[in-house]
Structures are given as structure tokens and as C-alpha cells.
Amino acid sequence: MADAIPLWLHVLAATAWVGPQLMMFFVVMPSLRSLEDAAARYRFLQVLTPRFGWLGFGALAILVLTGVDNIRRFAPDDMFDLRYGYILTVKVAMVAALALITAVHSFYVGPAQMRLQAEALSRPGPSGPAELSALRRRSMLLSSVTLLLSLAVLLAAALLRTVFAHQLV
């Protein structure tokens, strides 16, 4: 039973990584856009984004650590004689891309967007500078790519399991 714990942690971390992305993409952000009060949207995002960030980075760290352990324990010795090694290579590359995109979004685009939103709230006038609109679009693009890559990583995980199961037969 103890052998199942690292795999369970990996699945749990994947759930904690992808689930909130789906919630943000399909529920939270569309709901926020319907709020007319820009200050309320800003305050909500001020509270939400750090919590979302901690959950995301924690889940990503657990995914990487348990993923390395899963490779060590489950990958066949002849993995590149099978599709397994190639699928695993693509999966690892996608996880690396996810980590990079998440870092750019979390440490550059998101903070810049929040700073510009705060500045726009402090000045009366139209919705804000053009730079803020550009950052919002960039943020949505990065979030969309992250979600699609995350779903592709889950597909790769399912493919790895399928290839591994066929090898055992």
C-alpha cells in the first residue's frame, strides 16, 4: 500500500493543478467580467491570485518531485524501444514549458497587470491605459496556453499508462 502513496500524491497534485485552472477559466473570470465595479474586481483578484499562486506552485512542485519518482519506479528499462520513452519525453517537455509560462505569468505579467489596474483605479477616466488592455490579453493567452498544455500533459499521462499496460501483457 505504501507504494501507492507517491502515485496518489502525483494524481492529487495534478488535480490541484488542473482543477483550479478549469474553475478560473470557465467560472471565476467570466463571472468577474460581469461585475461593473472595477474596484471590487481588483480587490477580489488581490485576494485570489496569491492563493491561486501558492496552490499552483505547490502542486507543480509536488508533480515534478513525484513525477521523477514515478519515472524511477515505473519506467521500463527499454523505454525508448517502445512509444513510452517518446511520450515521456514530450510530457516532460510540456511540463517544463508549463513551469516557464507559469513563472512568466506569475512574476511578470500578473504583477504588471495588477499594478496598472491599481493605477487606473486611482485616476478617474476610461477603463485604463492601452498597456493594461494588452496585459489582460497576454494574461488570457498565457492562461489559455497553460490550460491546454495541462490537459495535454494529462493525455500524455494516460497514454503512458496505456503503453505501459500493453507492455505487461
C-alpha positions as CSV (number, residue, x, y, z in Angstrom):
1,M,0.0,0.0,0.0
2,A,2.8,2.4,0.8
3,D,4.0,2.0,-2.9
4,A,0.8,3.7,-4.0
5,I,1.3,6.9,-2.0
6,P,3.7,8.6,-4.4
7,L,1.4,7.9,-7.3
8,W,-1.6,9.1,-5.3
9,L,0.3,12.3,-4.4
10,H,1.0,12.7,-8.1
11,V,-2.7,12.3,-9.1
12,L,-3.7,14.6,-6.2
13,A,-1.3,17.3,-7.3
14,A,-2.5,17.0,-10.9
15,T,-6.0,17.5,-9.6
16,A,-4.9,20.6,-7.6
17,W,-3.1,21.9,-10.6
18,V,-5.7,21.4,-13.3
19,G,-9.0,21.7,-11.3
20,P,-8.5,25.4,-10.3
21,Q,-7.4,26.3,-13.8
22,L,-10.7,25.0,-15.1
23,M,-12.6,26.8,-12.4
24,M,-10.8,30.1,-13.1
25,F,-11.1,29.8,-16.8
26,F,-14.8,28.7,-17.0
27,V,-16.3,30.2,-13.8
28,V,-14.3,32.8,-12.0
29,M,-13.0,35.0,-14.8
30,P,-16.3,35.2,-16.8
31,S,-18.1,36.0,-13.5
32,L,-15.6,38.7,-12.7
33,R,-16.1,40.3,-16.1
34,S,-19.8,40.7,-15.3
35,L,-19.0,42.9,-12.3
36,E,-19.3,46.5,-13.2
37,D,-17.3,47.7,-10.2
38,A,-13.7,47.8,-11.2
39,A,-12.5,48.3,-7.6
40,A,-14.4,45.2,-6.5
41,R,-12.8,43.1,-9.3
42,Y,-9.4,44.4,-8.3
43,R,-9.9,43.6,-4.6
44,F,-11.1,40.1,-5.5
45,L,-8.1,39.5,-7.7
46,Q,-5.7,40.9,-5.0
47,V,-7.0,38.2,-2.6
48,L,-7.4,35.4,-5.2
49,T,-4.2,35.5,-7.2
50,P,-1.7,34.9,-4.3
51,R,-3.7,32.0,-3.0
52,F,-4.1,30.6,-6.5
53,G,-0.3,31.0,-7.0
54,W,0.6,29.2,-3.8
55,L,-1.7,26.3,-4.7
56,G,-0.4,26.2,-8.2
57,F,3.3,26.3,-7.4
58,G,2.8,23.8,-4.5
59,A,1.0,21.4,-6.9
60,L,3.6,21.9,-9.6
61,A,6.5,21.2,-7.2
62,I,4.8,18.0,-5.9
63,L,4.1,17.0,-9.5
64,V,7.7,17.3,-10.5
65,L,9.0,15.5,-7.4
66,T,6.6,12.7,-7.6
67,G,7.0,12.5,-11.4
68,V,10.7,12.0,-11.1
69,D,10.0,9.2,-8.5
70,N,7.4,7.7,-10.8
71,I,9.9,7.6,-13.7
72,R,12.5,6.0,-11.5
73,R,10.0,3.3,-10.2
74,F,7.8,2.6,-13.3
75,A,9.6,3.4,-16.5
76,P,10.7,0.3,-18.3
77,D,14.4,-0.2,-18.9
78,D,13.8,-0.4,-22.7
79,M,11.5,2.6,-22.7
80,F,12.9,4.0,-25.9
81,D,12.3,0.7,-27.7
82,L,8.6,1.5,-27.1
83,R,6.5,4.6,-27.5
84,Y,6.8,5.0,-23.7
85,G,10.1,6.9,-23.9
86,Y,9.0,9.2,-26.6
87,I,5.7,10.1,-24.9
88,L,7.5,10.6,-21.6
89,T,10.0,13.0,-23.3
90,V,7.1,15.0,-24.8
91,K,5.4,15.0,-21.4
92,V,8.5,16.3,-19.6
93,A,9.0,19.0,-22.2
94,M,5.4,20.1,-21.8
95,V,5.8,20.3,-18.0
96,A,9.0,22.4,-18.5
97,A,7.0,24.7,-20.8
98,L,4.2,24.9,-18.2
99,A,6.7,25.8,-15.5
100,L,8.2,28.6,-17.7
101,I,4.9,30.0,-18.8
102,T,3.6,29.9,-15.2
103,A,6.7,31.8,-14.0
104,V,6.3,34.5,-16.7
105,H,2.6,34.9,-15.8
106,S,3.1,34.9,-12.1
107,F,6.2,37.0,-11.8
108,Y,5.9,39.4,-14.7
109,V,2.5,39.7,-16.5
110,G,0.3,39.3,-13.4
111,P,2.1,41.8,-11.2
112,A,2.4,44.3,-14.0
113,Q,-1.4,43.9,-14.7
114,M,-2.2,44.4,-11.0
115,R,0.0,47.5,-10.8
116,L,-1.6,49.0,-13.9
117,Q,-5.1,48.2,-12.6
118,A,-4.3,50.0,-9.3
119,E,-3.0,53.0,-11.2
120,A,-6.2,53.0,-13.4
121,L,-8.4,52.9,-10.3
122,S,-6.6,55.9,-8.7
123,R,-7.3,58.0,-11.8
124,P,-10.8,58.8,-13.0
125,G,-11.5,58.3,-16.6
126,P,-11.9,55.5,-19.2
127,S,-11.1,51.8,-18.5
128,G,-7.4,52.3,-18.3
129,P,-4.3,52.6,-20.4
130,A,-3.9,50.6,-23.6
131,E,-1.0,48.8,-21.9
132,L,-3.5,47.4,-19.3
133,S,-5.7,46.0,-22.1
134,A,-2.6,44.5,-23.8
135,L,-1.6,42.9,-20.5
136,R,-5.1,41.5,-20.0
137,R,-5.0,39.9,-23.4
138,R,-1.5,38.5,-22.7
139,S,-2.7,37.1,-19.4
140,M,-5.6,35.4,-21.0
141,L,-3.4,34.0,-23.7
142,L,-0.9,32.6,-21.2
143,S,-3.7,31.2,-19.1
144,S,-5.3,29.5,-22.1
145,V,-2.0,28.0,-23.2
146,T,-1.3,26.8,-19.7
147,L,-4.7,25.1,-19.5
148,L,-4.3,23.5,-22.9
149,L,-0.8,22.3,-22.1
150,S,-2.0,21.0,-18.7
151,L,-4.7,19.0,-20.4
152,A,-2.2,17.7,-23.0
153,V,0.1,16.6,-20.1
154,L,-2.9,14.6,-18.6
155,L,-3.4,13.0,-22.0
156,A,0.3,12.1,-22.1
157,A,-0.1,10.5,-18.7
158,A,-3.0,8.4,-19.8
159,L,-1.0,7.4,-22.9
160,L,2.0,6.4,-20.8
161,R,-0.3,4.2,-18.6
162,T,-1.8,2.6,-21.7
163,V,1.6,1.9,-23.3
164,F,2.9,0.5,-20.0
165,A,-0.1,-1.8,-19.6
166,H,0.2,-3.1,-23.1
167,Q,3.9,-3.9,-22.5
168,L,3.0,-6.0,-19.4
169,V,0.6,-8.2,-21.5
